[in-house]
Amino acid sequence: MLLVVLLWSLGVVPTSVVAAPAVAEPTQPPAGATANDTGPRIVAVFPDPVAAGDSGEYVVVDTAGTPNLTLADGESTVRVPPDGRVAVSSSPNATRALVETRVVGPGLDLSNAGERLQLRRDGIVVDRVAYDRSREGERLNATTERWTPRGLRPRSVVSTGASPATVFVLPDAPEVAIETLRGAETRILLAGYTFASPRAADALLAAERRGVRVRVLLEGGPIGGMTTAQRTQLDRLAAGGVDVRVIDGPHARFTYHHAKYAVVDDRALVLTENWKPAGTGGRDSRGWGVRVDSPRTAAALADVFAHDADWTDAVPWPTARRNATFVEAGPAAGTYDGEFDAKRVETGRIEVLTAPGNAGTAVRQTIRDADDRIWVLSPRLDVEGPYFASLVDAARRGVRVRILLSNAWYDAESNGAVVERAARLRDRGLPIEARIARPAGRFGKVHAKGALVDSETVLVGSLNWNEGAERRNREVVLALSGPEPAAYYGQAFDADWRRAGGAGGTERGLTDRRVQVTMGLGALAALALAGFVLRRVIAFE
């Protein structure tokens, strides 16, 4: 909490980005919507475009072929033709550039301060939608009653069946990610939060020279700023012909593009780690990763990549670079002996989870379905959040719960609160325990976001277990079923858990880290006084 308060005190300074060309937006409701499709209904409302005079505002109506429909806001009434799904707009020409469905006019002048819309047939109300205040650049889904940025389509969980997989942990097996890139023959779609790995850049450039289609999509405003090391690697990629884009701008669909994956030919690589020496380079972080030889999984992630990379907030790197600022940061340089080699396993089923959309709900449902045990490896956990509450509920059912958290100084206060709460619950008889990792020379800090449920399901991906990440960040998680991947990650978790020690060792580690928190916050304050700039603030990285 101290860190979050200090970060907010620094302020939020958005970077400028030149707008990309408009892209038409599909107007289907999000996957998983439960609306009744048998009759006419209001599908979505877009009252506040990022345009002068709100030009392009619209209401999407599914007429279900029903005649004699009208749409009213209490001041005006317009006719809705019975032509299936239509976007009703007062500025049809501007709206046609924003949606793929048929646009009809005239429409209503929608108020940003709130509206009460009614869809009527022969004067009788058949559907209604209300909002109190619009959100600029966001669309109200009438089924879920949620605002989402225009251009964002939440997805359903995608099940891709059984597949052989290579499971690995970092820093023990850093060669898997690089070897996967080096083996590309037709395509590489690489998504990340940050990218500063010379080895990964070398692999991408070599692939581009071989005729492989290479695309890279990253976050344009990472916490702490984009480093000069990342600038160097992205400049190299762009100069070598690689299509590099960053998600950025005041109306970006995600607070952070935080996913970490790659589609290489018909294989999918999903990581908990960033594309930099500390992560995939094996120089610091404890991470988990998996490569699956599954064309269906690769296709599902390629769809996610296309959705994210082909929209107006995905800015080409040469354009974004013109107005970007950069900070100096030395690369991680730790060296660690490998304990766990990568292993080839068979999975029973693979599911692709994404956020915003389904990942948070799916993870908590997996917790609710647990019968025996839940092992969680995470940088941090909110003791008042829904994920910790789900774990406590599982413990109340008799499920054994272990939570292993990061030893980083900036996580000490929040993670200490989890350890202490779990200890109190354990004293009351619940089978739940939390520890702070003690690497003992095996890695630098915990950065993995993984979980083992019973001896059957493993979760591996970028999702931090907090509401902000699941609602506002682009995240990708693979859920792997089967005893073989569960046994592998379970062995790695157990080794890290045993090194963390019992209560005495954990308490001593917390004391040491509280001293580091004081020093670390002082250093952060010094950076603030030196003019250190943060674009957006959320405590996850």
PyMOL commands that set and color helices and strands:
alter all, ss='L'
color gray80, all
select helices_A, chain A and resi 2-10+52-54+92-96+175-182+198-209+228-239+295-309+317-321+359-368+386-396+409-427+467-472+483-500+503-529
alter helices_A, ss='H'
color red, helices_A
select strands_A, chain A and resi 41-46+58-62+69-72+77-80+85-89+102-104+115-121+124-131+138-141+146-149+158-170+187-191+213-219+226-227+243-247+256-257+261-264+267-271+285-292+314-316+326-327+343-355+373-378+400-405+432-436+445-446+450-453+457-461+473-481
alter strands_A, ss='S'
color yellow, strands_A
deselect
rebuild
show_as cartoon
